[in-house]
Amino acid sequence: MLFEEYTYFNHKFPDPQYLGAKHTHLAWIKKFIPDNVKTAIDAFAGSQSVAFLFKQLGFKTITNDFLNFNHQIGLALIENNGIKLTEHDIKLLLQPSKCKNDFHLIEKIYTNVFFEKSEAEFLDNFRANIPLLSNSYKQALAYTVINRSMTRKVTMGHFGHTQALRYASDPERIRRNRSLVRPLKEIFEDLLPKYNTAVFDNRQENRSYNKNILELLPTLDNIDLAYFDPPYCDSHADYQSFYHLLETYTEYWQDKQFINGIKRYEPQRFSGFDKKRDVIASFEKLFVQAEEIPVWLISYNNRSYPSVEDFEKLLSKYRQVKIETKTYHNGRGGKGSVAGSQEILFVCNPKKKHFISANQPEQLTNERI
Ligand SMILES: C[S@@+](CC[C@H](N)C(=O)[O-])C[C@H]1O[C@@H](n2cnc3c(N)ncnc32)[C@H](O)[C@@H]1O
């Protein structure tokens, strides 16, 4: 490892709270990254934990997630090579907004759902001030830290349930997690330094995208390594239901309906990877699009659809595949990570080219079907 790369590891990735985040598996994943990588893509980046590892390794890092709140983390911590939020910026964010009247979505929809009125109003006011920050990296940091503050404040770190306020008045729960009753402003001020110090320059032009990967991949080239960590289909990994509030806050939707007890936005974005009826066709498309990328690492789980065996069969049409496994000993929430289930990494290399015979014209073949 070069000295510079070593120093990039002084920057700690702030602990995420995101279903399926790989921050606890990074040392294991790193073992399967070949030596000669210059450019890598984290195609389904979520909390950006793997993209952050790529950046630390000195790679030109391309990162992508189809949800905007995750893309904001990508802008703040991956694409951004040096801009931080200052005391002046914090004052700007916390000041009473002059355009308050245009910003009351959170108060209107989520008061007494996830927050009391005063906290919902705080969020609207903060959101109204974000565009006052002088550039998109500062704005991305503001979204990243306030969104993370919201996951801290609600029970279980997601918005797929309506127990937040009930738990916030349960002394036993509060004893275990004081964030339930801490003001969002305080949580934000506590978290911000951790994010500011995670901003660093790896001397590459890193990029964060907010696209469906099947639209993005055909527009990119010269990538040496692709990391694919799609939703674990059929294992309740419903990102848009769990984190709808963060997407709504970031987008500040004016044209959606807010449905069910949790007030999730509708219609949702189309993933292609989260429903049984779409997932096989989406993988087929993805693997054809990724043909030119020499190495693919694919995270998977033994409780997903299709099964590990069927997925290996599918992959083997395109690649030489090796399966690496790591067993969970502690469940961390979500069916995808219960104790005893396995984290799986498909390590995929190009099929070996071979000579058929010296006197046949089509000497060099590629075994791909
Ligand atoms: C298993 S999570 C990734 C977790 C991530 N590796 C981490 O460490 O946090 C899958 C992610 O894929 C995203 N996603 C789902 N469908 C997508 C699509 N078609 N294109 C891009 N991203 C997608 C979801 O928003 C979710 O964040």
The ligand as an SDF file (V2000), in Angstrom:
LIG
                    3D

 27 29  0  0  0  0  0  0  0  0999 V2000
  -28.2460   -3.5530   -0.3140 C   0  0  0  0  0  0  0  0  0  0  0  0
  -28.4240   -1.8100   -0.5280 S   0  0  0  0  0  0  0  0  0  0  0  0
  -26.7570   -1.2790   -0.7140 C   0  0  0  0  0  0  0  0  0  0  0  0
  -26.0180   -1.1660    0.5830 C   0  0  0  0  0  0  0  0  0  0  0  0
  -24.6470   -0.5790    0.4280 C   0  0  0  0  0  0  0  0  0  0  0  0
  -23.7070   -1.4850   -0.2000 N   0  0  0  0  0  0  0  0  0  0  0  0
  -24.1180   -0.0980    1.7610 C   0  0  0  0  0  0  0  0  0  0  0  0
  -23.0290   -0.5260    2.1730 O   0  0  0  0  0  0  0  0  0  0  0  0
  -24.7950    0.7060    2.3860 O   0  0  0  0  0  0  0  0  0  0  0  0
  -29.0990   -1.6770   -2.1380 C   0  0  0  0  0  0  0  0  0  0  0  0
  -29.2470   -0.2640   -2.6640 C   0  0  0  0  0  0  0  0  0  0  0  0
  -29.6370   -0.3430   -4.0450 O   0  0  0  0  0  0  0  0  0  0  0  0
  -30.4100    0.8050   -4.3460 C   0  0  0  0  0  0  0  0  0  0  0  0
  -31.1240    0.4880   -5.6030 N   0  0  0  0  0  0  0  0  0  0  0  0
  -32.1910   -0.3250   -5.7840 C   0  0  0  0  0  0  0  0  0  0  0  0
  -32.4910   -0.4290   -7.0960 N   0  0  0  0  0  0  0  0  0  0  0  0
  -31.5920    0.3320   -7.7680 C   0  0  0  0  0  0  0  0  0  0  0  0
  -31.3830    0.6120   -9.1520 C   0  0  0  0  0  0  0  0  0  0  0  0
  -32.1450    0.0790  -10.0990 N   0  0  0  0  0  0  0  0  0  0  0  0
  -30.3500    1.4160   -9.4910 N   0  0  0  0  0  0  0  0  0  0  0  0
  -29.5550    1.9570   -8.5330 C   0  0  0  0  0  0  0  0  0  0  0  0
  -29.7200    1.7360   -7.2060 N   0  0  0  0  0  0  0  0  0  0  0  0
  -30.7130    0.9160   -6.8210 C   0  0  0  0  0  0  0  0  0  0  0  0
  -31.2690    1.0020   -3.0920 C   0  0  0  0  0  0  0  0  0  0  0  0
  -31.6860    2.3390   -2.9650 O   0  0  0  0  0  0  0  0  0  0  0  0
  -30.2950    0.5800   -1.9710 C   0  0  0  0  0  0  0  0  0  0  0  0
  -29.6770    1.7060   -1.4060 O   0  0  0  0  0  0  0  0  0  0  0  0
  1  2  1  0
  2  3  1  0
  2 10  1  0
  3  4  1  0
  4  5  1  0
  5  6  1  0
  5  7  1  0
  7  8  2  0
  7  9  1  0
 10 11  1  0
 11 12  1  0
 11 26  1  0
 12 13  1  0
 13 14  1  0
 13 24  1  0
 14 15  1  0
 14 23  1  0
 15 16  2  0
 16 17  1  0
 17 18  1  0
 17 23  2  0
 18 19  1  0
 18 20  2  0
 20 21  1  0
 21 22  2  0
 22 23  1  0
 24 25  1  0
 24 26  1  0
 26 27  1  0
M  CHG  2   2   1   9  -1
M  END
$$$$
